Amino acid sequence: MNAKNQSLTIASVLLLTLTMTACQKQTTAPATDSQTKPAVSTTTEDQQVDKDQVADSTESSEDEATASIVERESTKSFDMGMGDKRTATLNKSNDYSLYVFDGYTLDTANHRLQLTNNPKYYADIEKLSSDFNLDELRTKGIKELASYGEAKEYKGDQLAEGPMVQASLLLQVSNEKGLYDYIVWEDEQSKDAYIFRVQSPEGKESETFLTPALTSLSSIASTEHQN
């Protein structure tokens, strides 16, 4: 090989070497550049989210526990209608509390709310189990009231804005001897349910007994959710 051809060959080899080196730099440059950036740990972010969720869940549980403990006022004012406002005092049994008006007595031993001066006017309170069946209670109530007459069921608009407007069930017998009610009531907060058996015999107290008595019963609340 003469000197001229040898020089050309060497030049070609050098050019090829430089070209390959440049290509390798271009190929590896992005990878090198990415390695210089701080790595973002997906696991770290997930762990932080989980911690935040646990903290939020804990705070939420504490809030719910605080909200479930309700301290009821010792007295409360009620609008009886027609401009008649009365104050009632909180009375408690082991299972529930309710507001009682002057002239009425809550017998916690017998779970009976009665007219103080005439115990013939009363409402018996029975706490129901959580698995109660409303249809079965309706049948039971009709049978219980049968001794007084034929029971009628009232609901919705028929109860107007009376104290028992939110009752789950209201059966009533009305005759010349008085009024007899069988009522199923659920506490909106605790979801505890009760039966109220109300007797208002014919007499001078019959016109004034029911509204305060039913208003008191509508204020019932489980003591498990109170201080």
C-alpha positions as CSV (number, residue, x, y, z in Angstrom):
1,M,0.0,0.0,0.0
2,N,1.5,3.4,-1.0
3,A,1.8,6.3,1.4
4,K,-1.2,8.2,-0.2
5,N,-3.6,5.2,0.2
6,Q,-2.3,4.5,3.7
7,S,-3.1,8.1,4.7
8,L,-6.6,7.9,3.3
9,T,-7.2,4.6,5.1
10,I,-6.0,6.1,8.4
11,A,-8.2,9.2,7.9
12,S,-11.2,7.0,7.2
13,V,-10.7,4.9,10.3
14,L,-10.4,8.1,12.4
15,L,-13.6,9.6,10.9
16,L,-15.5,6.4,11.5
17,T,-14.2,6.3,15.1
18,L,-15.2,9.9,15.8
19,T,-18.7,9.2,14.2
20,M,-19.3,6.2,16.4
21,T,-18.1,8.0,19.5
22,A,-20.5,10.9,18.8
23,C,-23.4,8.5,18.3
24,Q,-22.7,6.8,21.6
25,K,-22.7,10.1,23.4
26,Q,-26.0,11.1,21.8
27,T,-27.5,7.7,22.8
28,T,-26.3,7.6,26.4
29,A,-26.7,11.4,27.1
30,P,-30.5,11.2,28.0
31,A,-29.9,8.3,30.4
32,T,-27.0,10.1,32.1
33,D,-29.1,13.3,32.3
34,S,-32.1,11.4,33.9
35,Q,-29.8,9.9,36.4
36,T,-28.7,13.3,37.7
37,K,-32.4,14.2,38.6
38,P,-33.7,13.4,42.1
39,A,-35.7,10.2,42.1
40,V,-39.3,10.4,43.1
41,S,-40.4,7.5,45.2
42,T,-43.9,6.4,44.4
43,T,-43.8,4.2,47.6
44,T,-43.0,7.3,49.7
45,E,-45.9,9.2,48.2
46,D,-48.3,6.3,48.8
47,Q,-47.1,6.0,52.4
48,Q,-47.6,9.7,53.0
49,V,-51.2,9.4,51.5
50,D,-51.8,6.4,53.7
51,K,-50.6,8.3,56.8
52,D,-52.9,11.3,55.9
53,Q,-55.8,8.9,55.4
54,V,-55.2,7.3,58.8
55,A,-55.0,10.7,60.4
56,D,-58.2,11.8,58.8
57,S,-59.9,8.5,59.7
58,T,-58.8,8.9,63.3
59,E,-60.0,12.5,63.5
60,S,-63.3,11.5,61.9
61,S,-63.8,8.7,64.4
62,E,-63.1,11.1,67.3
63,D,-65.5,13.6,65.8
64,E,-68.2,10.9,65.4
65,A,-67.6,9.7,69.0
66,T,-67.9,13.3,70.3
67,A,-71.0,13.9,68.2
68,S,-72.7,10.7,69.5
69,I,-72.4,12.0,73.1
70,V,-75.1,14.6,73.4
71,E,-75.6,16.6,76.6
72,R,-79.3,17.5,76.8
73,E,-80.4,20.7,78.5
74,S,-82.0,20.3,81.9
75,T,-85.0,22.3,80.7
76,K,-86.5,22.9,77.3
77,S,-89.3,25.1,75.9
78,F,-91.9,23.6,73.6
79,D,-94.5,25.3,71.4
80,M,-97.8,23.6,72.0
81,G,-99.6,25.6,69.3
82,M,-102.0,28.5,69.5
83,G,-99.3,30.6,71.2
84,D,-99.0,28.2,74.1
85,K,-95.3,27.7,75.0
86,R,-94.4,25.6,78.0
87,T,-91.1,24.6,79.7
88,A,-90.4,20.9,80.5
89,T,-87.8,19.4,82.7
90,L,-85.5,16.5,81.6
91,N,-86.2,13.2,83.4
92,K,-84.0,10.1,83.0
93,S,-84.3,6.4,83.4
94,N,-81.6,3.8,82.9
95,D,-82.4,3.5,79.2
96,Y,-83.8,6.8,78.0
97,S,-84.6,10.4,78.9
98,L,-87.5,12.7,78.0
99,Y,-88.8,16.1,78.9
100,V,-91.7,16.2,81.4
101,F,-94.1,19.1,81.9
102,D,-95.5,20.4,85.2
103,G,-98.4,18.3,86.3
104,Y,-96.9,15.1,84.8
105,T,-94.8,12.4,86.4
106,L,-92.4,9.9,84.9
107,D,-92.4,6.7,86.9
108,T,-89.1,5.3,85.8
109,A,-89.6,2.0,87.7
110,N,-92.7,1.2,85.7
111,H,-91.8,3.2,82.6
112,R,-95.0,5.2,82.8
113,L,-95.6,8.8,82.1
114,Q,-98.8,9.9,83.9
115,L,-100.9,12.8,84.9
116,T,-99.8,13.5,88.5
117,N,-103.2,14.2,89.9
118,N,-105.0,11.5,87.9
119,P,-102.9,8.4,87.1
120,K,-105.8,7.0,85.0
121,Y,-104.3,9.2,82.2
122,Y,-101.0,7.6,81.3
123,A,-98.6,6.4,78.6
124,D,-96.6,3.2,79.0
125,I,-93.2,3.1,77.4
126,E,-91.7,-0.1,76.1
127,K,-88.3,-0.3,74.4
128,L,-88.1,-2.5,71.4
129,S,-85.3,-4.8,70.2
130,S,-83.4,-3.6,67.2
131,D,-84.8,-6.4,65.0
132,F,-88.4,-5.4,65.4
133,N,-90.8,-5.9,62.5
134,L,-93.3,-3.1,61.9
135,D,-95.9,-5.3,60.2
136,E,-95.9,-7.7,63.2
137,L,-96.2,-4.8,65.6
138,R,-99.2,-3.4,63.6
139,T,-100.9,-6.8,63.9
140,K,-100.1,-6.9,67.6
141,G,-101.4,-3.4,68.2
142,I,-104.7,-4.1,66.5
143,K,-105.2,-7.1,68.7
144,E,-104.3,-5.2,71.8
145,L,-106.8,-2.4,71.0
146,A,-109.6,-4.8,70.0
147,S,-110.9,-4.8,73.6
148,Y,-111.7,-1.1,73.2
149,G,-113.0,-1.2,69.7
150,E,-111.9,-1.2,66.1
151,A,-108.4,0.4,65.7
152,K,-107.8,2.9,62.9
153,E,-104.3,3.7,61.6
154,Y,-103.3,7.3,61.1
155,K,-100.2,8.5,59.2
156,G,-98.8,11.3,57.1
157,D,-101.1,14.3,56.6
158,Q,-103.6,12.7,58.9
159,L,-101.3,13.5,61.8
160,A,-100.8,17.1,60.6
161,E,-98.2,18.9,62.6
162,G,-99.0,17.1,65.9
163,P,-96.4,15.7,68.3
164,M,-96.6,12.2,66.7
165,V,-96.2,13.4,63.1
166,Q,-92.9,11.4,62.8
167,A,-94.4,8.2,64.3
168,S,-93.6,5.0,62.5
169,L,-97.0,3.6,63.4
170,L,-100.1,5.1,65.1
171,L,-103.2,3.1,65.9
172,Q,-106.1,4.6,67.7
173,V,-109.5,3.6,69.1
174,S,-111.9,6.4,69.9
175,N,-115.2,5.7,71.6
176,E,-117.5,7.1,74.3
177,K,-115.0,5.8,77.0
178,G,-112.0,7.7,75.7
179,L,-109.0,7.5,73.4
180,Y,-106.6,4.6,73.3
181,D,-103.3,4.8,71.3
182,Y,-100.7,2.2,70.2
183,I,-97.7,4.1,68.8
184,V,-94.3,2.9,67.5
185,W,-91.7,5.7,67.7
186,E,-88.0,5.6,66.6
187,D,-85.4,7.9,68.0
188,E,-83.8,9.6,65.0
189,Q,-80.3,9.7,66.5
190,S,-79.9,6.3,68.1
191,K,-82.5,4.5,66.0
192,D,-83.8,2.9,69.2
193,A,-87.5,2.2,68.9
194,Y,-90.3,2.3,71.5
195,I,-94.0,1.4,71.9
196,F,-96.2,4.0,73.6
197,R,-99.5,2.7,74.9
198,V,-101.6,5.8,75.7
199,Q,-104.8,5.8,77.6
200,S,-106.9,9.0,77.9
201,P,-110.3,8.1,79.3
202,E,-113.3,10.3,79.0
203,G,-113.3,13.0,81.7
204,K,-112.4,16.6,82.4
205,E,-108.7,16.0,81.9
206,S,-109.1,14.3,78.5
207,E,-109.0,17.6,76.5
208,T,-105.7,18.7,78.1
209,F,-103.8,15.5,78.8
210,L,-102.8,14.2,75.3
211,T,-100.9,17.1,73.8
212,P,-98.3,17.6,76.6
213,A,-98.0,13.8,77.1
214,L,-97.4,13.1,73.4
215,T,-95.0,16.1,73.2
216,S,-93.0,14.6,76.1
217,L,-92.9,11.2,74.4
218,S,-91.7,12.7,71.2
219,S,-88.7,14.0,73.0
220,I,-87.5,10.6,74.1
221,A,-83.8,9.8,73.5
222,S,-81.5,6.9,74.5
223,T,-79.3,7.6,77.4
224,E,-76.5,5.7,75.6
225,H,-75.9,8.9,73.6
226,Q,-76.0,11.4,76.4
227,N,-73.7,12.6,79.1
